[in-house]
């Protein structure tokens, strides 16, 4: 009889052990790997423009300045500092972007790269926009595909520039048939800035008749929402 009780006690102890072990495993929390676009941009503290310019690796990182601005745009497309009292024939250009720059030992500031989104608005509709500029600029960078600003519409669309290893400045100002500029994700509206990320495939021009292709382009940057 004693052996029977001993065996029963051992069976009970083993059974309880398995139950407690099973409960402990079930209590473990599986990390949540699903992350929203805004979470991703918040987790990524590195802001960059990267890709290949005719095979040359481009990797622009480091300190940069985000900005937002308004310009008065004449009927011929020329831009000037924004003027509240400008002729009603003038439209208003809105620009949000980021710029990387470097300082030479002589104190000369050289732009290394820029990414901008531009939008032209008919002047008569500007007054209600001005009442909430951060929201207006935020809506300019809604995730979507965008055309490039070009000679026919220089104040509407995406614009990029970068400097190559030979310190030659290349910009997207030119024909962009078949090119792509897409914002894939956008962070929250911080009032003064937001984070956007996306992809680029474009032609780049040096202003002297030469053209190169920018491929495998990707960016994760802070753009301005407040003037």
Secondary structure, DSSP 8 states (H G I E B T S, - for coil): -HHHHHHHHHHHHHHHHHHHHHHHHHHS--------HHHHHHH----EEEEEETTEEEEE-S--EEEEEEEEE-TTS-EEE--TTS-TT-EEEEEEEEEEEEE-TT--EEEEEEEEEEEEE-GGGHHHHHTTHHHHHHHHT-SEE--B--SSSTTSEEEEEEE-TT--EEE--S--TT-EEEEEEE----SSEEEEEEEEEEEEE-SSS-EEEEEEEEEEEEEE---
